[in-house]
Amino acid sequence: TNDWTSDVQIGDSTSTAESTIYGALKHCLNTLIGEYPHLKIYMASPGYRYNKTTGVDSDTEIHNGKNLRQFSADMENASHYFGVPCLNLYTNGMVNIYNRDQFLGDGVHRNKAGYKLLGEQYAKFIMSH
C-alpha cells in the first residue's frame, strides 16, 4: 500500500521509468530472470486496509484518482502483462469492512489470525500454479 499512498503511477506496458509500477516491474523481472532464469516468480497485490485514525477505508480513500481496489487491479494487470501470476489480495484476500477487526491489528497490517489466513492463501495460490 506504500506505492498507492505515495501516489506512484501505474504507467503502461511502454513505461521504462522505475518510478512507475510497470517500469519497476520491468526492471525487477529483467534483473531476476536474467540472474536466476530457473525461478518461479509470483506477485501479490495489496489487500484491504482501514485507517483507524481517520475512519476511512481503502474502498473510499483515493490516491491518484483510484481507490486501493482499482490500484490492486492495475497491479494484477501489470503482472499478467509480464506473464507473472498475481494473487489479488484485495478481491481474494478475504479481509473486508465486515471482518477487518478480526484480521487486521492496526487497520493496515495483519494480526496473528490475519497472517495465518494470508499464509493459507499464498500456499493455495502457489500450489495452483
N, C-alpha and C positions, 0 to 999 in steps of 0.2 A: 504493500500500500504506500510505501515511501515515494515511488515514482508518481503515483496518482496524486498524492497530496502535494508533491513538489511540482505539479503541472508539467511533467515530462510528456512531450509529444509522442504519439504513436508513430508518425511517419507513414511511409508506404513501402512497397516492395522495391522501389528505386532508391530509398534512403540509404546513405552511407555514413551519415553523421552518427557517431556513437552516442550523441545526446538524445537520439530518438530510440524508441523500442526496437523498431526494425533494424536500424543501424547497429545498435548494441548487440542484438541477436546475431546479425551477420558476423560481426567481429568475434563474438564468443564462439559461435558454431564453427567458423572457419579456423579459429585457433585450436579448439578442442578436437575437431575432426582431423585437422592437419597433424596434430601431435599424437592423437590417440584414435586412429580410424576404427578400431575394434569396439569402441564404447557404444553402449546403448544410451541415448540421451532422452530424458523425459522432462517436460515442463509442467508447472502448475501455476495457475493464475491466483491472484489474491481472492480471499473469501470475504464474506460479510463481516462488517465491523460496526461498532457503536461507540460514539464519543460520549462518555458518561458526564463529562463536564458541560458540554453544550446541549446534550439531549438529542443530538442529530445522528441519524444512522447513515450508512453508505448507500441506502436506496434514495435518500433525499439530498445528501451533501454533493455538491457539484464542484469539479475541478476541470479546467479546460473544456467546459461545456458538457461534461459527461459525469454520470454517477459511476460508482465502482462496478456495478453490474455491466455497464457499457464498456468500461475500460477493460474488464476481465474478458469480455467477448472479443475485444480488439486484440488482446494478448493471445488468446486462443487462436484467432485467425492468423496472427503473425507466426506463431509456432507451426501451425499447419502449413503455411506457405513454405516453410523450410523443411517440411516432412518430419517434424518432431511431434510426437503425441503430447497432448496437453490435457491435464486434468483441470477443468474449470471448477475451482472450489467455490465460486460464487453460486453457480447454478446446481452444482453437485456436492457442495460441501456440507449440507445438512445442518448448517447453522443459519438461523434467521431471527427475525424480530420476536418470534414466539418462544424460542428456546435459548436465546443468546446468554442469559444468565446461567444456564446450565453448563455451557461450553466455553464461554469467554470470561477470563479472570478480570481483566481491566477494561473490557469492551473491545479491545483490539487483539490482544494475544490470548491464545487458548489456555485454559486451565488443565488440570490433570485429565479430566474426562474429555476435554476437547482434543488434547494431544493423543489420547487413546483412539478416539474416533478418527482423527487425521491419519494416524498410523494404519488403521484398518482400511481407510480409503486409499492411501498410497499403495498398500500391498495389493489390494484388489485391482487397482488400475494397472500396476506393473505386471501382475500375473495375467491380465487380459491382453497384454501387448507382447 
